[in-house]
Amino acid sequence: MLRTTDHGLIRELTLDHPPVNALRLELLEALASAVEAARGDEVQALVLSGRTGCFSAGLDVPHLLELEREQVTDTFKALFDCTQALGTSAVPVVAAVGGHAPAGGAVLAIFCDYRVMAEGAFKIGFNEVQVGLAMPPIIQAAICRVVGPYQAERLCVEAQLLDPREAKRIGLVDELAAPEEVVHRALEWCRRLISLPPNAMKATRALARADLVQKLEDPFEIALEDMAKAWFDEETQTALHRLASRLKA
C-alpha cells in the first residue's frame, strides 16, 4: 500500500491503495513507519504523493463500518501517529497532491511543510462534519496554523471542499501545477530547500514549527477516545452509512 522511491537525497513515499488511496490501518501504519525511518537514513527531504487524479479520498469509510470499536480506535490512532510523524519529521516533507484530497487526504497534507496541488477539477478540504464527525482539536489547530483561525472555522464548520485555485488563494496549498508535474515541482522545492546552509535551515525550520510539534506531543490534544465514541454515535453512523451507499453506487 506504500511505495518508496529515492531521488538522490530525497525520498518519495507514494500512497498505493487503489482506486482512491482510502486510508486503512495497514497503510497508515506503513506511512508513519516510513516517515520515522527517514530519521535514521541519509534522507534530507520527503515527498508524500498519491495517484494521479486522487491523492487520497480519506479514511476508508465502507471498510471501517465493518469493524469493531477496538479496530476503529486503532485506525484513528494510526491516523494520529501519521500526523505526528509528518508534523515532527526531522526533515522537510512536501505533499504532492496530484488530485482529490478530501477529509483524511487533506489532513495528511496539512501536516507537511509545503503543498503542491494539481490544477483541474479536483477538490480538497475538511468535510468531516458532513459525515457527523467533529473536528479533532489537533487537526483544527494545524489548519488554523496554515490558513488562519477564521478561514479554518469556515472550512471546518461548513465542511467546505475547495477547488485548487481557491485552495491556493486562501493558503491551504502553496503551489499549483499540471497533474503530471506535481511530483516534479515537489522535488524541485525540496532541492531548493536542502541547498541552503543546512544548520541554519534546520534550526530555523525547527523554530518555525515548534508550536505544531508542542501540540502534537501533548496527549490531551489528541482526542482519540472522543473520536471513537463519536464514530459509533447514531447520528454519525447514519451519515456514514449514507456516504458508504453513495460510494458503492
N, C-alpha and C positions, 0 to 999 in steps of 0.2 A: 504493500500500500504506500510505500515511500521509496522513491529512487534518489540516489546520490550521484552527483556529477561534479568532479573537481575541475575548475577552470583556473589552473595555477594555484594562487593563494586564496582563491575564492571558491567556496563550496556551495553548490546549488542543491537544495532539498526540494524535491518535486512530489507533491501530493498525487498519488496514483491509485485512486479508488473509483473506477468507472461506475456510472457515467458522469456523475456530478461531484465527485470527491466529497461525498457525505461523510461526516466525521463520526467514526466509531471508536470504541475503546482502543482497539489494536493500532489504529492509525495515530491517534493522539499520543499513545504511549511511545510509539516509534518516533514521532516528531520530537517530543520532549527529550528523549534519549539522544537523538541525533544532534540537537542544539547543544545539549550539555557536553556531548563528546567533542565538540569543536574546541572546547576549552583546552583539551589536552593534545590536540593535533596542531600541525603547522598551518592552521587556517586563520586568515586575517579578516575575513568577512563572510557573511552568509547571504544567500538569496533564497527566499521561500517562494516557490512557484506552484502553479497548478496546471490544469488542462486549458488549452486554447478554447475560449468561449465560456469557461467556468473555472474560476479559481477554487471555490468551494461553496456548495449550497448550504453549508452549516451542518448542524447536528443531523444525524440520520434518524429522523423522527419515526418513520414506519418501523425501523428496527428497534428503536428504544421503546416503542409502545408494546413490544412483545416481551420486554424484560421485567424482572422483579426489581423491587426498590433498591436492594443492595447493588445490583448491577448498574442501575441508573445512577446511583450515587457514585459508583466507581468511575463511570463515564464523565460525570461532572468534575470529579477530582482530577481526572486526566486532562480535561479541558483547562482547568485552572493551573495544572502543572505546566501545560504548554504556554499559557500566558506568562507564568513566572519565568520559564526558561527563556522565552523571547525577550521579555522585558528586562531581565537581569543578565542577558548574554554578555560575555566578556568581549565579544567582537560585534561590530555593527551588523544589523540584519535589515535587508530590504525585502519588502513584499512585492513580488512581480505579479500583479493582479491582472491576469490575462482574460478576464471575463466576469461573469456574475459573482458577487460576493455578499450575499445576504447573511444576516444573523452571525452564526459562528465563523463564517468566512471573513466577515468584516472584523470580528473580534480578534482573530489571529493577526490580521493586517495592522490593526491599531496599536498593537504592542511592539511592532517593528520600528526601526529608526526612520524609515522612509518608505513611501508607497508610490509605485509606478502602476498606472491602470490603463487598460486597453480602451481606446476610443471605440465607440459603436453603441449599439442598442443593448447596453448592459446596465445592471443595477447593483448598487452597493448600499448597505445601511443596516440598521439595527431594528428589525421588526419583531423582536421578542414579545412585546406587548400584544401584538396581533394574534399570537397563539397562546395568550394567557400567562406569560411568564414575566415577572417583574425583573427589571434590570439589576443585576448584582452590583453592589457598591463599587467594587474594584474596577469593573468594566466601565461603569458610569464615570468614575474618576479618570480613567485613561482616555475616554472620549473627550471629556472636559479639557484635559491637558492639550489635546490636539486642536479642537475647534472652538474652545471657549465654553463657559457654563451655559449661556442662553441658547446657543446653537445646539449644544449637546442635549439640552432639555427638549427642544423641538424634535430633534432626531429620534430620541428615545421614547418620549411620551406619545408622540404621534406615529411611532413605528414607521418612520419615513424610509423609503428606498429611493436613492438618487441616481440620476444618470451620471456618467463620468464627468461631463462639463460642470454640472452643479456641484459634484463632489470636490472637484478641484477648486471651484470658486470659493467654497467655504473652508478649504484647507484640509478636508478629510483625506484627500490624496494629494501628492506633491507634484505629480507629473503625468501627462497623458502621452501615449504612443500608439502606433498601429499595433494590432494584436500580435503580429509576428515579430515586432520589435521590442516588446515589453521586457523580456528577459535580457536582451542585449542592452537596453537602457539601464536596467537594474545593475548589470555587471559594470557598465561604464561608471555609474555613480559610486560603486564600491571601489573601483580602481582610482578614481579621483580622491576619495577619502583616504585610502591607505597609502597614497603617495605623499600625504602630508607628514611632517615630522611626527613620528609615532607617539613619543612620550607626551608631547603637548596635546595631540589629538585625543589620545585615550584619557588623559586627565580631565580635559575639558568636557568630553562626552560623559564621563562618569559624574561630573558635577551637574551637567545639564539634565541627566536622567536620575539624579539622586532621589527626587521626590517620588518618582514612579517605583523605584527599587524599594524605598521605605514602605510604601503601601503594599507592595507585593509580598514583603516579608512579614507583614502584620496579619496574623491568623484571623483577627476579627474583621478584616476587610474581605475575607473570602467566605461568603455565607453559604457554605456547602450544604449544610443540613436544611437551610431555608429553601434552597433551590430544589432539593429532592422532595421536600414536603409540598412545595408549590406544584411540582410536576404532577403529583397524584391528586391534586385538588380537582373537584368535579368540573369547575369552570374551565380549568386548563385542559383537562382530558377531553372535554367536549370540543374545544378549539383545536386540539392536536389531532383528534380523530377526523375532524372535518378537513384539516390540512392534508392528512395522510390519504384521505379519499380523493382529494383533488390531485395529489401527486400520482396516485395509481391510475387515475383517469387520463 
